[in-house]
Amino acid sequence: MQSKKVSAVCIAVLMGALAGPVALATEHAHAASKSGAAKDMKVLPPLRIVSPLAGAQVGPNIEVEFETDAELANMTMSAKSIGVHLHVGIDGTSLMPMMADLVRVGKNRYRYAFDLPAAPGPRVISVYWSDASHKTIEFSVQKVSVVVVSNQGKVKP
């Protein structure tokens, strides 16, 4: 169990060194705020993955686009008070982007680029809300399965 924790810490340090402050869910905890209270869970803004599409072939530098009408400045790791907040994951590794890590590409659409290249093969990308204790809010989870291929040649959208 200790080696998994050390691995998670190593990944967090490497990701931070490469791309700035992104936290892993296993490394961070906050006190609950009113916006993260259990009574607010049922009224969370929906999330929807727009790209890539299910079954898409993607290069190793994965980006995910998602839609939400949430006020993300208040629901990311850069918020003044952390309650319910955004998690973006790949194959079970959960990242907690700050607002600066998201690129706005439309009215309610955002793009997030994973910091490290993904190895070739099938991958599952997820976007979801977590509470202040980083517990996944299951009804909010949106997933898409993709296949990572090397950058040689074209990839299918």
Helices and strands as residue ranges (DSSP letters): H 2-19, E 23-24, G 25-27, G 34-36, G 38-43, E 48-51, E 57-58, E 63-67, G 72-74, E 85-90, E 93-96, G 99-101, E 102-104, E 109-113, E 121-130, G 138-140, E 142-148
